[in-house]
């Protein structure tokens, strides 16, 4: 996460996340990466 103040009343911030699932396949939803706040898990391990 990064935060930058443009003025006394205005600032901007950016936040990112990266996730990779590793290990043996279990053929379940746990095989896919999932980021909270998204609609659905990724269709890949990343």
C-alpha positions as CSV (number, residue, x, y, z in Angstrom):
1,X,0.0,0.0,0.0
2,X,1.2,3.5,-0.8
3,X,-0.2,6.8,0.2
4,X,0.7,10.3,-1.2
5,X,-0.6,13.6,0.1
6,X,-1.4,16.1,-2.7
7,X,-2.5,18.8,-0.3
8,X,-3.8,19.3,3.2
9,X,-7.2,17.9,2.2
10,X,-6.4,15.6,-0.7
11,X,-4.4,12.4,-0.8
12,X,-4.3,9.3,-3.0
13,X,-3.5,5.7,-2.1
14,X,-3.0,2.5,-4.0
15,X,-3.2,-1.0,-2.7
16,X,-2.3,-4.3,-4.5
17,X,-2.3,-8.0,-3.8
18,X,-0.7,-11.0,-5.4
19,X,-1.5,-14.6,-4.5
20,X,-0.4,-17.9,-5.9
21,X,-1.6,-21.3,-4.9
22,X,0.9,-24.2,-4.9
23,X,0.9,-27.8,-4.0
24,X,-0.9,-30.9,-5.2
25,X,-4.3,-30.5,-6.9
26,X,-7.3,-31.4,-4.7
27,X,-9.9,-30.8,-7.4
28,X,-11.8,-28.4,-5.1
29,X,-12.3,-24.6,-4.9
30,X,-9.2,-24.4,-2.7
31,X,-7.0,-25.1,-5.8
32,X,-7.8,-21.6,-7.1
33,X,-6.6,-18.2,-5.8
34,X,-9.2,-16.1,-4.1
35,X,-9.1,-12.4,-3.2
36,X,-11.7,-11.2,-0.7
37,X,-14.0,-8.6,-2.2
38,X,-14.0,-10.1,-5.6
39,X,-17.0,-11.8,-7.3
40,X,-15.4,-15.2,-7.8
41,X,-12.1,-17.1,-7.4
42,X,-9.5,-17.0,-10.1
43,X,-9.8,-19.6,-12.9
44,X,-6.0,-20.3,-12.4
45,X,-3.6,-20.7,-9.5
46,X,-2.7,-17.0,-9.7
